[in-house]
Amino acid sequence: MISPTAAGAKPFLPMGKAYRSSGWELFKIYLLPEYVGRGIGKELLHRREGFLQERDARSCRAYMHLRNKLARRFYFRNGLKRAKELDRWPSSVCFANRL
């Protein structure tokens, strides 16, 4: 069970016109530092992916600051791939996957 004091997540959001093609954006997953490395973030991400699959979503993406190595490593290890063509700002990077 995930403790509400240990973890939080903001919802996936439909992506503009891509919403019609079942694309969604993960807005945020965050953990208190003492809970990093315990599998909680992975569980949150997989729960969100299950939620999207139940709604016939076909893809999702997540944006993070270019310097956020922890987040970049987390998404890569959990199956999202770097999607340079989707980067929005010079200081951000995008990771995406097909569901």
VOBA-1610 file (N, C-alpha, C; in pm, whole numbers, padded with zeros to 5 digits, always signed):
BEGIN
Met+00084-00118+00000Met+00000+00000+00000Met+00088+00124+00000Ile+00046+00225-00074Ile+00122+00349-00083Ile+00073+00445+00023Ser+00165+00496+00102Ser+00131+00593+00205Ser+00110+00731+00143Pro+00000+00799+00175Pro-00021+00934+00119Pro+00082+01034+00169Thr+00151+01004+00276Thr+00255+01095+00323Thr+00387+01070+00252Ala+00396+00958+00179Ala+00521+00922+00112Ala+00520+00958-00036Ala+00404+00964-00096Ala+00400+00980-00241Ala+00280+01062-00283Gly+00291+01116-00402Gly+00180+01189-00460Gly+00191+01183-00610Ala+00082+01207-00677Ala+00082+01210-00823Ala-00026+01305-00869Lys+00004+01377-00974Lys-00099+01457-01039Lys-00146+01376-01159Pro-00268+01400-01204Pro-00326+01312-01306Pro-00263+01326-01443Phe-00288+01222-01523Phe-00259+01231-01664Phe-00360+01328-01724Leu-00318+01406-01818Leu-00406+01501-01883Leu-00411+01473-02033Pro-00528+01486-02096Pro-00533+01469-02241Pro-00447+01574-02308Met-00384+01539-02421Met-00292+01630-02488Met-00359+01696-02608Gly-00420+01811-02591Gly-00476+01888-02701Gly-00541+01804-02809Lys-00502+01826-02934Lys-00557+01751-03046Lys-00525+01603-03033Ala-00413+01570-02969Ala-00375+01430-02954Ala-00476+01354-02868Tyr-00557+01426-02792Tyr-00659+01361-02710Tyr-00748+01273-02795Arg-00779+01321-02914Arg-00864+01244-03004Arg-00797+01113-03046Ser-00665+01110-03040Ser-00594+00986-03075Ser-00547+00914-02949Ser-00609+00944-02838Ser-00584+00875-02711Ser-00443+00895-02657Gly-00389+01015-02669Gly-00260+01046-02609Gly-00280+01123-02479Trp-00201+01092-02378Trp-00217+01155-02247Trp-00081+01198-02193Glu-00083+01299-02107Glu+00039+01349-02046Glu+00037+01325-01896Leu+00142+01264-01845Leu+00159+01247-01702Leu+00207+01380-01647Phe+00132+01438-01555Phe+00167+01571-01510Phe+00276+01571-01404Lys+00273+01483-01306Lys+00381+01475-01208Lys+00368+01350-01121Ile+00482+01293-01088Ile+00492+01193-00981Ile+00601+01246-00890Tyr+00578+01248-00762Tyr+00681+01296-00671Tyr+00680+01215-00542Leu+00799+01203-00483Leu+00815+01128-00358Leu+00900+01209-00262Leu+00879+01189-00135Leu+00971+01244-00036Leu+01103+01171-00052Pro+01215+01241-00036Pro+01346+01179-00060Pro+01368+01047+00013Glu+01320+01035+00134Glu+01343+00912+00210Glu+01268+00791+00154Tyr+01178+00813+00057Tyr+01102+00703-00001Tyr+01149+00667-00142Val+01244+00742-00196Val+01298+00712-00329Val+01374+00580-00323Gly+01359+00498-00426Gly+01429+00370-00433Gly+01356+00253-00369Arg+01232+00273-00329Arg+01154+00166-00265Arg+01047+00107-00355Gly+01042+00147-00480Gly+00944+00094-00574Gly+00810+00167-00574Ile+00798+00272-00495Ile+00671+00344-00484Ile+00640+00420-00612Gly+00740+00488-00667Gly+00719+00561-00793Gly+00680+00467-00906Lys+00746+00354-00911Lys+00715+00254-01014Lys+00571+00207-00999Glu+00527+00183-00877Glu+00389+00140-00853Glu+00291+00250-00896Leu+00320+00374-00863Leu+00233+00485-00905Leu+00224+00492-01057Leu+00338+00482-01124Leu+00340+00489-01270Leu+00260+00374-01330His+00278+00253-01281His+00205+00138-01336His+00056+00147-01308Arg+00018+00202-01195Arg-00125+00223-01168Arg-00184+00323-01267Arg-00109+00429-01294Arg-00156+00529-01391Arg-00167+00469-01530Glu-00071+00387-01568Glu-00077+00324-01700Glu-00198+00232-01709Gly-00227+00158-01603Gly-00346+00074-01601Gly-00473+00155-01615Phe-00477+00268-01546Phe-00591+00360-01554Phe-00612+00405-01699Leu-00503+00439-01767Leu-00513+00486-01905Leu-00554+00374-02000Gln-00500+00256-01981Gln-00535+00144-02067Gln-00683+00110-02056Glu-00739+00124-01937Glu-00883+00101-01918Glu-00965+00202-01996Arg-00907+00314-02029Arg-00975+00419-02104Arg-00930+00424-02250Asp-00872+00315-02296Asp-00829+00299-02435Asp-00723+00399-02479Ala-00644+00447-02386Ala-00532+00534-02423Ala-00427+00451-02496Arg-00362+00513-02591Arg-00259+00442-02667Arg-00119+00491-02637Ser-00106+00608-02574Ser+00027+00660-02546Ser+00021+00757-02428Cys+00137+00780-02369Cys+00148+00883-02266Cys+00288+00943-02275Arg+00301+01062-02218Arg+00430+01129-02217Arg+00447+01203-02086Ala+00571+01231-02054Ala+00604+01304-01931Ala+00716+01403-01964Tyr+00702+01525-01914Tyr+00804+01628-01932Tyr+00874+01653-01799Met+01000+01684-01806Met+01076+01717-01686Met+01188+01813-01723His+01244+01878-01622His+01356+01969-01645His+01475+01891-01695Leu+01547+01948-01787Leu+01664+01885-01846Leu+01764+01837-01742Arg+01779+01911-01634Arg+01876+01875-01530Arg+01824+01775-01427Asn+01700+01736-01438Asn+01642+01642-01341Asn+01682+01499-01378Lys+01806+01463-01345Lys+01859+01332-01381Lys+01783+01218-01314Leu+01738+01239-01192Leu+01664+01135-01120Leu+01535+01100-01195Ala+01460+01201-01238Ala+01335+01177-01312Ala+01363+01114-01447Arg+01464+01164-01516Arg+01498+01107-01647Arg+01534+00960-01634Arg+01613+00925-01536Arg+01654+00786-01514Arg+01531+00700-01476Phe+01443+00756-01392Phe+01323+00683-01350Phe+01235+00646-01469Tyr+01204+00743-01554Tyr+01116+00714-01668Tyr+01183+00618-01767Phe+01311+00636-01790Phe+01382+00545-01880Phe+01379+00403-01827Arg+01406+00385-01699Arg+01405+00251-01639Arg+01267+00188-01639Asn+01164+00269-01649Asn+01027+00218-01646Asn+00962+00217-01783Gly+01044+00216-01888Gly+00993+00190-02022Gly+00961+00309-02109Leu+00967+00431-02057Leu+00943+00546-02142Leu+01072+00578-02216Lys+01060+00621-02339Lys+01176+00651-02423Lys+01186+00802-02447Arg+01306+00848-02461Arg+01330+00990-02490Arg+01264+01024-02623Ala+01187+01132-02626Ala+01115+01175-02747Ala+01155+01319-02778Lys+01272+01336-02838Lys+01324+01472-02865Lys+01229+01556-02948Glu+01156+01492-03039Glu+01064+01566-03125Glu+00948+01628-03049Leu+00927+01585-02924Leu+00817+01638-02843Leu+00862+01741-02740Asp+00992+01769-02732Asp+01041+01870-02637Asp+00973+02004-02665Arg+00933+02072-02558Arg+00861+02198-02573Arg+00950+02320-02550Trp+01041+02311-02455Trp+01123+02424-02416Trp+01269+02382-02411Pro+01362+02475-02426Pro+01504+02439-02423Pro+01548+02373-02292Ser+01480+02401-02183Ser+01521+02347-02053Ser+01444+02221-02013Ser+01361+02167-02103Ser+01284+02048-02067Ser+01311+01934-02165Val+01282+01815-02120Val+01292+01696-02204Val+01161+01619-02192Cys+01133+01538-02293Cys+01011+01459-02294Cys+01045+01311-02306Phe+00976+01230-02228Phe+00983+01085-02240Phe+00841+01038-02274Ala+00829+00939-02360Ala+00696+00893-02401Ala+00697+00742-02419Asn+00578+00684-02418Asn+00565+00541-02448Asn+00429+00510-02508Arg+00422+00395-02570Arg+00296+00341-02622Arg+00242+00246-02517Leu+00114+00248-02497Leu+00052+00160-02397Leu-00002+00034-02464
//
